[in-house]
Amino acid sequence: KKKMKKRFKMYLKANDIFVSKVYYRIRVKHMGLYILNSYKFLWVPKPFGYKNKYFIECGINWLGWILEFQWSK
């Protein structure tokens, strides 16, 4: 597992891809709200100060919201 993680990080660095992974999930009244831990990478403009840093981003999973709303009926 650790090797895979290292390889994955190397892959990310090599390809400068912006990737978000789900950090944790909050459910509010059957609505899926995701807090995403965003991987950083290098194409993000320097003035924003994000270069090589982790930052937090909030996102709502709309598909999940719709499905959960349907199911909760």
Secondary structure as UniProt FT lines:
FT   HELIX           2..15
FT   STRAND          18..28
FT   TURN            29..30
FT   STRAND          31..40
FT   TURN            42..43
FT   HELIX           46..48
FT   TURN            51..52
FT   STRAND          55..60
FT   HELIX           62..72
//
